[in-house]
Amino acid sequence: MIAGIGALVALGFVAGAFYWMRARGGQALPLPDVVSPEPPGFREALGENPPPNARNGKPLPATKTKKNAPPAEMEPPLKTGEVLNYTADVAKLENVATLTLKVAGHGTFLGKNVWHLQAMAHTLKPLRIVFEVDDQFDSYSDARTLASLQYEMRLNERGQKVQSIQRMTPTAREPAPPDATAARVLPGTRDPLGFMEFLRTTDWNNTRQVSSPVYDGHKLYDVRAKLGSASVAVGVPAGDYRATKIEIHVFENGVESKDAYFTLYLANDAARTPVLLEAIMPFATARVALLKDQKLD
C-alpha cells in the first residue's frame, strides 16, 4: 500500500479502502506520536544543517535534464525542525485521516551525513471506528543524495502492532544490527520519505523527469516522476499557492502499475513545500492537502 510516495500515499490508500462509509461522527483526537530512540551509531549534529560539503547542490543521481541545460546548482530546502501537517479526503468523505511530516534532525550515521526524516499517520472518525491506524515511519537518508541507509516502520493498525527496522545494503556485505533486518537494494535506493524529499531537491526549472529505485519496506520499485506543469494554481486549507505539478508513475519489474496514479504539487517557493497529493485509484480518489506548516527562519 505504500508503493511510490510512501507514507503519504499509504494514508490515501488506507482511507480509500473505506470510501463507501457514509456515517458521520465527531472527530477523534490523534494519539500522541511515539518518541522512538535514535538508532545506535547516530550522532546528532551540533549545527542547524549539514555542512556545505554534504549539501553541495550537485546533480542527484538518475536525473534527466533538458538538453544543453546547465547542471542544477541548488541548496536542498530541508531544515531541521520543519513540521508539515496534512488532512486526507477520500471520495466524498472529508478529513478522514491526518499526516505529519517532519525533518526530525540531521547528524552522522554509519559514517555519513544524514537527515532524520519522520512521518506519522492517524485515522479519524468515522473511519477510525472500523480501521484504527496510528503509524510512524522513520528514515535515515544521505544528506546529499537522500539514498536510504535505514528505514523504520512502527505500525499500530486495528490493535496489531508491528515494528520493522531495515538496514539498506547494496552489497549484502554490511551486517545488520541484532534489532534490524538487512534489506538488499540497488545502489542509490531511496525509501518513501527520502524519495519525497528528493523530489523537493530536484531543480524542476531545468529537469523534465527523474527516476529512482524506491524500497517501501516490502518491495523494490522503480518510481518515475515527470514534470506536468511549472506553475498551476492550487488551493488547500493552508492557503492558495502557485505550484509545480509532478506526475508520478510506479513500475514493478519493468511494468507500470495500473492500480493508481499520483500527482504531487510542490509550492513555487524557497522551501518547495509539498502542498497537495492526489491519488486516483480504481475504487476512489484520495486528496492529501497541506493543513498548516511550521515556518522556520
GIPESUL-V752612 format. One record per residue. N is the residue number from 1. RES is the residue in three letters. SS is DSSP state (H for helix, E for strand, C for the rest). D_CENTER is the distance of its C-alpha to the mean C-alpha in Angstrom with 2 decimals. Layout:
n=N res=RES ss=SS d_center=D_CENTER
n=N res=RES ss=SS d_center=D_CENTER
//
This chain:
n=1 res=MET ss=C d_center=13.32
n=2 res=ILE ss=C d_center=9.73
n=3 res=ALA ss=C d_center=10.54
n=4 res=GLY ss=C d_center=8.93
n=5 res=ILE ss=C d_center=5.56
n=6 res=GLY ss=C d_center=5.45
n=7 res=ALA ss=H d_center=5.80
n=8 res=LEU ss=H d_center=5.93
n=9 res=VAL ss=H d_center=8.40
n=10 res=ALA ss=H d_center=9.95
n=11 res=LEU ss=H d_center=11.04
n=12 res=GLY ss=H d_center=12.77
n=13 res=PHE ss=H d_center=14.25
n=14 res=VAL ss=H d_center=15.66
n=15 res=ALA ss=H d_center=17.15
n=16 res=GLY ss=H d_center=18.36
n=17 res=ALA ss=C d_center=20.32
n=18 res=PHE ss=C d_center=22.53
n=19 res=TYR ss=C d_center=22.81
n=20 res=TRP ss=C d_center=26.57
n=21 res=MET ss=C d_center=27.01
n=22 res=ARG ss=C d_center=29.28
n=23 res=ALA ss=C d_center=30.17
n=24 res=ARG ss=C d_center=29.54
n=25 res=GLY ss=C d_center=29.48
n=26 res=GLY ss=C d_center=28.74
n=27 res=GLN ss=C d_center=25.28
n=28 res=ALA ss=C d_center=24.53
n=29 res=LEU ss=C d_center=23.09
n=30 res=PRO ss=C d_center=19.92
n=31 res=LEU ss=C d_center=20.84
n=32 res=PRO ss=C d_center=20.32
n=33 res=ASP ss=C d_center=17.22
n=34 res=VAL ss=C d_center=18.28
n=35 res=VAL ss=C d_center=19.02
n=36 res=SER ss=C d_center=18.61
n=37 res=PRO ss=C d_center=20.53
n=38 res=GLU ss=C d_center=19.22
n=39 res=PRO ss=C d_center=19.95
n=40 res=PRO ss=C d_center=23.37
n=41 res=GLY ss=C d_center=23.58
n=42 res=PHE ss=C d_center=20.95
n=43 res=ARG ss=E d_center=22.78
n=44 res=GLU ss=E d_center=21.56
n=45 res=ALA ss=C d_center=22.54
n=46 res=LEU ss=C d_center=25.26
n=47 res=GLY ss=C d_center=24.21
n=48 res=GLU ss=C d_center=21.46
n=49 res=ASN ss=C d_center=19.65
n=50 res=PRO ss=C d_center=20.05
n=51 res=PRO ss=C d_center=23.38
n=52 res=PRO ss=H d_center=23.86
n=53 res=ASN ss=H d_center=24.31
n=54 res=ALA ss=H d_center=20.74
n=55 res=ARG ss=C d_center=19.48
n=56 res=ASN ss=C d_center=22.11
n=57 res=GLY ss=C d_center=20.32
n=58 res=LYS ss=C d_center=21.49
n=59 res=PRO ss=C d_center=20.17
n=60 res=LEU ss=C d_center=17.21
n=61 res=PRO ss=C d_center=18.08
n=62 res=ALA ss=C d_center=18.17
n=63 res=THR ss=E d_center=18.39
n=64 res=LYS ss=E d_center=21.14
n=65 res=THR ss=E d_center=22.86
n=66 res=LYS ss=C d_center=25.73
n=67 res=LYS ss=C d_center=29.10
n=68 res=ASN ss=C d_center=30.82
n=69 res=ALA ss=C d_center=27.92
n=70 res=PRO ss=C d_center=27.80
n=71 res=PRO ss=C d_center=25.07
n=72 res=ALA ss=C d_center=22.09
n=73 res=GLU ss=C d_center=22.97
n=74 res=MET ss=C d_center=20.42
n=75 res=GLU ss=C d_center=19.01
n=76 res=PRO ss=C d_center=15.27
n=77 res=PRO ss=C d_center=14.63
n=78 res=LEU ss=C d_center=12.91
n=79 res=LYS ss=C d_center=15.29
n=80 res=THR ss=C d_center=15.76
n=81 res=GLY ss=C d_center=15.94
n=82 res=GLU ss=C d_center=13.70
n=83 res=VAL ss=E d_center=12.89
n=84 res=LEU ss=E d_center=11.41
n=85 res=ASN ss=E d_center=12.70
n=86 res=TYR ss=E d_center=12.34
n=87 res=THR ss=E d_center=14.85
n=88 res=ALA ss=E d_center=14.86
n=89 res=ASP ss=E d_center=17.95
n=90 res=VAL ss=E d_center=19.05
n=91 res=ALA ss=C d_center=22.25
n=92 res=LYS ss=C d_center=24.70
n=93 res=LEU ss=E d_center=23.19
n=94 res=GLU ss=E d_center=21.66
n=95 res=ASN ss=E d_center=19.56
n=96 res=VAL ss=E d_center=19.18
n=97 res=ALA ss=E d_center=16.12
n=98 res=THR ss=E d_center=14.14
n=99 res=LEU ss=E d_center=10.64
n=100 res=THR ss=E d_center=10.33
n=101 res=LEU ss=E d_center=7.76
n=102 res=LYS ss=E d_center=9.91
n=103 res=VAL ss=E d_center=10.93
n=104 res=ALA ss=E d_center=13.31
n=105 res=GLY ss=E d_center=15.48
n=106 res=HIS ss=E d_center=16.58
n=107 res=GLY ss=E d_center=19.42
n=108 res=THR ss=E d_center=20.76
n=109 res=PHE ss=E d_center=19.94
n=110 res=LEU ss=C d_center=22.05
n=111 res=GLY ss=C d_center=23.74
n=112 res=LYS ss=E d_center=20.79
n=113 res=ASN ss=E d_center=19.19
n=114 res=VAL ss=E d_center=15.63
n=115 res=TRP ss=E d_center=12.89
n=116 res=HIS ss=E d_center=12.14
n=117 res=LEU ss=E d_center=8.60
n=118 res=GLN ss=E d_center=8.55
n=119 res=ALA ss=E d_center=7.62
n=120 res=MET ss=E d_center=10.73
n=121 res=ALA ss=E d_center=11.74
n=122 res=HIS ss=E d_center=15.45
n=123 res=THR ss=E d_center=17.68
n=124 res=LEU ss=C d_center=20.64
n=125 res=LYS ss=C d_center=24.16
n=126 res=PRO ss=C d_center=25.46
n=127 res=LEU ss=H d_center=22.65
n=128 res=ARG ss=H d_center=22.60
n=129 res=ILE ss=H d_center=26.27
n=130 res=VAL ss=H d_center=25.63
n=131 res=PHE ss=C d_center=22.06
n=132 res=GLU ss=C d_center=21.19
n=133 res=VAL ss=E d_center=17.62
n=134 res=ASP ss=E d_center=16.53
n=135 res=ASP ss=E d_center=13.58
n=136 res=GLN ss=E d_center=11.94
n=137 res=PHE ss=E d_center=9.38
n=138 res=ASP ss=E d_center=10.14
n=139 res=SER ss=E d_center=9.36
n=140 res=TYR ss=E d_center=12.26
n=141 res=SER ss=E d_center=11.68
n=142 res=ASP ss=E d_center=14.59
n=143 res=ALA ss=C d_center=15.12
n=144 res=ARG ss=C d_center=16.30
n=145 res=THR ss=C d_center=14.71
n=146 res=LEU ss=C d_center=11.37
n=147 res=ALA ss=C d_center=12.72
n=148 res=SER ss=E d_center=12.03
n=149 res=LEU ss=E d_center=15.08
n=150 res=GLN ss=E d_center=14.23
n=151 res=TYR ss=E d_center=11.73
n=152 res=GLU ss=E d_center=12.92
n=153 res=MET ss=E d_center=12.86
n=154 res=ARG ss=E d_center=15.36
n=155 res=LEU ss=E d_center=16.03
n=156 res=ASN ss=E d_center=18.79
n=157 res=GLU ss=E d_center=19.54
n=158 res=ARG ss=C d_center=23.05
n=159 res=GLY ss=C d_center=24.47
n=160 res=GLN ss=E d_center=23.34
n=161 res=LYS ss=E d_center=21.51
n=162 res=VAL ss=E d_center=19.86
n=163 res=GLN ss=E d_center=18.56
n=164 res=SER ss=E d_center=17.17
n=165 res=ILE ss=E d_center=16.92
n=166 res=GLN ss=E d_center=16.56
n=167 res=ARG ss=E d_center=17.82
n=168 res=MET ss=E d_center=16.93
n=169 res=THR ss=E d_center=20.23
n=170 res=PRO ss=C d_center=21.17
n=171 res=THR ss=C d_center=24.85
n=172 res=ALA ss=C d_center=25.17
n=173 res=ARG ss=C d_center=27.51
n=174 res=GLU ss=C d_center=25.42
n=175 res=PRO ss=C d_center=26.22
n=176 res=ALA ss=C d_center=23.69
n=177 res=PRO ss=C d_center=24.85
n=178 res=PRO ss=C d_center=26.63
n=179 res=ASP ss=C d_center=23.79
n=180 res=ALA ss=C d_center=21.25
n=181 res=THR ss=E d_center=21.21
n=182 res=ALA ss=E d_center=21.23
n=183 res=ALA ss=E d_center=18.88
n=184 res=ARG ss=E d_center=20.49
n=185 res=VAL ss=C d_center=18.15
n=186 res=LEU ss=C d_center=18.89
n=187 res=PRO ss=C d_center=19.12
n=188 res=GLY ss=C d_center=16.08
n=189 res=THR ss=C d_center=13.68
n=190 res=ARG ss=E d_center=10.01
n=191 res=ASP ss=C d_center=7.92
n=192 res=PRO ss=H d_center=4.70
n=193 res=LEU ss=H d_center=3.15
n=194 res=GLY ss=H d_center=6.14
n=195 res=PHE ss=H d_center=6.03
n=196 res=MET ss=H d_center=4.05
n=197 res=GLU ss=H d_center=6.67
n=198 res=PHE ss=H d_center=9.06
n=199 res=LEU ss=H d_center=9.40
n=200 res=ARG ss=H d_center=10.29
n=201 res=THR ss=H d_center=12.77
n=202 res=THR ss=C d_center=14.38
n=203 res=ASP ss=C d_center=17.76
n=204 res=TRP ss=C d_center=17.93
n=205 res=ASN ss=C d_center=21.54
n=206 res=ASN ss=C d_center=22.55
n=207 res=THR ss=E d_center=20.12
n=208 res=ARG ss=E d_center=20.27
n=209 res=GLN ss=E d_center=17.97
n=210 res=VAL ss=E d_center=15.68
n=211 res=SER ss=E d_center=14.92
n=212 res=SER ss=E d_center=13.38
n=213 res=PRO ss=E d_center=13.79
n=214 res=VAL ss=E d_center=10.76
n=215 res=TYR ss=E d_center=11.71
n=216 res=ASP ss=C d_center=10.22
n=217 res=GLY ss=C d_center=12.93
n=218 res=HIS ss=C d_center=15.54
n=219 res=LYS ss=C d_center=15.81
n=220 res=LEU ss=E d_center=15.30
n=221 res=TYR ss=E d_center=14.48
n=222 res=ASP ss=E d_center=15.19
n=223 res=VAL ss=E d_center=12.66
n=224 res=ARG ss=E d_center=14.38
n=225 res=ALA ss=E d_center=13.49
n=226 res=LYS ss=E d_center=16.68
n=227 res=LEU ss=E d_center=17.87
n=228 res=GLY ss=E d_center=19.31
n=229 res=SER ss=E d_center=20.80
n=230 res=ALA ss=E d_center=20.94
n=231 res=SER ss=E d_center=21.83
n=232 res=VAL ss=E d_center=21.67
n=233 res=ALA ss=E d_center=22.36
n=234 res=VAL ss=E d_center=19.72
n=235 res=GLY ss=E d_center=20.74
n=236 res=VAL ss=E d_center=18.57
n=237 res=PRO ss=C d_center=19.83
n=238 res=ALA ss=C d_center=18.96
n=239 res=GLY ss=E d_center=21.27
n=240 res=ASP ss=E d_center=21.99
n=241 res=TYR ss=E d_center=20.21
n=242 res=ARG ss=E d_center=20.89
n=243 res=ALA ss=E d_center=17.72
n=244 res=THR ss=E d_center=16.84
n=245 res=LYS ss=E d_center=16.19
n=246 res=ILE ss=E d_center=14.03
n=247 res=GLU ss=E d_center=14.88
n=248 res=ILE ss=E d_center=12.72
n=249 res=HIS ss=E d_center=14.83
n=250 res=VAL ss=E d_center=14.35
n=251 res=PHE ss=E d_center=17.34
n=252 res=GLU ss=E d_center=18.80
n=253 res=ASN ss=C d_center=21.99
n=254 res=GLY ss=C d_center=22.42
n=255 res=VAL ss=E d_center=22.42
n=256 res=GLU ss=E d_center=20.05
n=257 res=SER ss=C d_center=18.76
n=258 res=LYS ss=C d_center=20.77
n=259 res=ASP ss=C d_center=19.18
n=260 res=ALA ss=E d_center=16.64
n=261 res=TYR ss=E d_center=15.92
n=262 res=PHE ss=E d_center=12.93
n=263 res=THR ss=E d_center=13.28
n=264 res=LEU ss=E d_center=10.99
n=265 res=TYR ss=E d_center=13.06
n=266 res=LEU ss=E d_center=12.74
n=267 res=ALA ss=E d_center=15.63
n=268 res=ASN ss=C d_center=18.43
n=269 res=ASP ss=C d_center=18.83
n=270 res=ALA ss=C d_center=18.63
n=271 res=ALA ss=C d_center=15.23
n=272 res=ARG ss=C d_center=13.76
n=273 res=THR ss=C d_center=11.95
n=274 res=PRO ss=E d_center=9.66
n=275 res=VAL ss=E d_center=12.47
n=276 res=LEU ss=E d_center=12.30
n=277 res=LEU ss=E d_center=10.80
n=278 res=GLU ss=E d_center=13.74
n=279 res=ALA ss=E d_center=14.04
n=280 res=ILE ss=E d_center=17.63
n=281 res=MET ss=E d_center=18.72
n=282 res=PRO ss=C d_center=22.29
n=283 res=PHE ss=C d_center=22.88
n=284 res=ALA ss=C d_center=21.11
n=285 res=THR ss=E d_center=18.94
n=286 res=ALA ss=E d_center=15.96
n=287 res=ARG ss=E d_center=15.02
n=288 res=VAL ss=E d_center=12.24
n=289 res=ALA ss=E d_center=13.68
n=290 res=LEU ss=E d_center=13.58
n=291 res=LEU ss=E d_center=16.26
n=292 res=LYS ss=E d_center=16.79
n=293 res=ASP ss=E d_center=15.55
n=294 res=GLN ss=E d_center=17.28
n=295 res=LYS ss=C d_center=18.80
n=296 res=LEU ss=C d_center=19.71
n=297 res=ASP ss=C d_center=22.89
//
